[in-house]
Amino acid sequence: MIENKHFFYIKEFLLSVGLWVSGYVFYVIMTYSVIESEYLLSFGIDKNSYNIWLFSLAMLTGLFIGIVVNLLQLFVYKYILLNKSMLFSLFVHVVVFICVCIFSIYIIGDSFLGKYFEEHHLIPGSDNSAGWVSSFILYSVVLHVIIDFFLMFRKKVGKSFFKQIFNGLYINPIEEYRIFMFLDMTSSTILAERSGHILYSRLIQDCFADLNDVMLNHDAEVYQYVGDEAVITWKVDEKFDRQNCLKLYFDFSAVLINKKEYYLKNYGVVPQFKASINEGKVVVAEMGLTKTEIAYHGEALHICSRVLDLCNSLKAELLVTGFFFKSLNSLHNYKYTLIKNIDLRGIENSTDLYKIHYRNS
């Protein structure tokens, strides 16, 4: 069975390729499809046949370039350009991409569909191949920038938030019912002082990279990264299984343990995280003008933050509130300890908390 994270990466790959195909379809619509039927008939070419060949060329070009660009990003750039300067990385991207464009012209344009147009002299400016190639490469570079910006912005705000921002849902504040998890590295101050801030920051990067894959498998999304703390959220509906929230924490802990040798070799420590979970109604709104982000407001967030602060004093890895605990369907894989009537700083009413453990731990 394919995990959610694999579905996610496949969908992201297909989305990117689809954008490339759409970009080149738009290109031929704006350039070559304007040729009049009478001109084509003078060469014995039917307009419909011409359009079929034309859009086939655009789609094949988009497929080829889109797939190659994505494969380069997935399996080449992130290794050869690791720790390289932005200027050098940009130079490599541009040079390689121009080579890909030129290669696509000869592979697709000449070998497959281009001959059809050349034989009938249907390519405007075909007598000026250098000009045609230059205009194609220039358009491709611009298209590359637009697609990268679109995907980067979508990644920056999150897939679900991007849809809501695009639809303008959060321009006016609205109320939603959500679950929040505050996830924080244990003994972070000691680790930072011992390893130094640069190495410590790389440790956090690696931890949150591992967290990303786990989140994809449990339908979670990050609200914020604050230092070595991640605020994770789920939008709740009737079908939502709250076991996902517990599984995310324990699966993430398992990943860190399974990568024990890697973390010990690179950082001299196996990182551990503590977490708190709460749920409730919050107000969601799009904030800011020069820098826009989605913000949540409500007591549910404040309670979750205060509960996280108690993990050390209560010697708990995972603390959940009574609001969340009472909504769980079952706890067959876990055991728990009830801590009654805990007063939280800044919160008027006391609340029950539950320490959650794996049943075999």
NORUR-V906310 format. One record per helix or strand of 3 or more residues. SS is the DSSP state (@ for helix, = for strand). FROM is the first residue (numbers start at 1). TO is the last residue. Records with the same first field share a line. If there is no record, write none. Layout:
BEGIN
SS: FROM-TO  FROM-TO
END
This chain:
BEGIN
@: 4-31  37-41  47-80  86-119  129-157  159-167  188-195  197-217  243-258  260-267  299-309  322-325
=: 174-185  221-226  229-235  273-287  293-297  318-321  334-342  351-358
END
